[in-house]
Amino acid sequence: LKPNEATTFKILFEPKTIGKIDSTQKLYINKIYDIDLDALASLP
């Protein structure tokens, strides 16, 4: 991760923002980091 990516990554995984990520960003993150945000968001 480049420094600015790390920051973005941290912001994205703040609990208050996880529900506000749009589908384009989800796809992007899914592709780049191979993380399924929908699966993460559904965790208790």
C-alpha angles and dihedrals in degrees: 000000000000114000095259091047090054089054092049089048091053092048092049092055096048103118092233093056101041093085092049099058109117123227094255091057090045091054091046093051091043090054098040100040100021091233124140103220093186089059090047093048091053093056113111 
